[in-house]
Amino acid sequence: MTENTEGPFGPRRYRAWNEHVKTRYGGRVQKVSIEAGFTCPNRDGKLATGGCTFCNNDGFTPGYLNRRQSITEQINAGLDFLLRRYPGTDRYIAYFQSYSNTYGELAHLRALYEEALAHPKISGLAIGTRPDCLPDAVLDYLAELARGHIIELEIGVESCNDAVLASVNRGHDFAASVDAIGRAAARGLEVTAHLLLGLPGESMDSMLDGARQMSALPVHALKLHQLQLVRGTAMARAWQRDPSSVPLLDEPACIAMLADFIERLSPAILLQRVGSEVPPSMKLAPAWNVRLSELAPRISTELARRGSWQGSRYMATGSTSTGAKPPPSVLKLVV
Ligand code: SF4
């Protein structure tokens, strides 16, 4: 029998979210972004007023959003745009994306989420938030919603390194993420964690250790973002004053770092994103520009060049050797 040199995930070489969704729901699921008027405790003065030093939500907000519209009007506007762009989509979920979308009274959250779920085209919710904005009552409510809808809870972890989190004014530590992810997963919620790779103060070792730490948590999926400096942020201003204060990876180093990370990540975790793209008008640095649609194939190409794949260097907690092949239980999940 010949060896499958692509590993268990085919030519992509990692456990891709889109393929999982197609298998699970029988077709494409598209997110309709919602701007629900939230803020976050790192901006409204509860923790701080300046926000995380890398944050400018306008860098990630689709142009079709109008925050003065109701949730229903925003969904209609989003569908109008998405139906033209992705005509073959089978299902839509409302994406509460900007700021911390569980930061509010439960009654207020209920009103917003249930207006979205009442839309005839909406099958579920994706809700982005901070780990310290997830009290048990909110998680209980989301778990209740998840019994009848797709509910994807996105938690901003950003780094597993407390010194890095403090230096970017994140306002919570890694233990807060471990706690929130654990409490959500204990209720059966599927958690997607965000990591921002390449923050100042992060070393290659600390980022790769992040793959190990995330692999030990009950996360369903990860979104990896590479550091890009967005205009209007404190980090962008610091870089303009002194570029050496915010070291940035060039393109080959970034692709190599993402491949290194993916090799060390548990093969059981889905990768919902392997990079991000800031609109050129919002991006200050780095100068290199690869469309997101090109970045993912380049990472697969790098993994192929190495003859590796997601988890090929993963060391399970308690294990003493790296896994040249994924464990049989994982192979069962992906075939
Ligand atoms: S990244 Fe999130 S938590 Fe940080 S300032 Fe922006 S909205 Fe707030």
Boltz pocket constraint, residues with backbone or C-beta under 6 A from the ligand:
constraints:
  - pocket:
      binder: B
      contacts: [[A, 39], [A, 40], [A, 41], [A, 42], [A, 43], [A, 50], [A, 51], [A, 52], [A, 55], [A, 56], [A, 57], [A, 98], [A, 99], [A, 100], [A, 130], [A, 156], [A, 169], [A, 170]]
      max_distance: 6.0
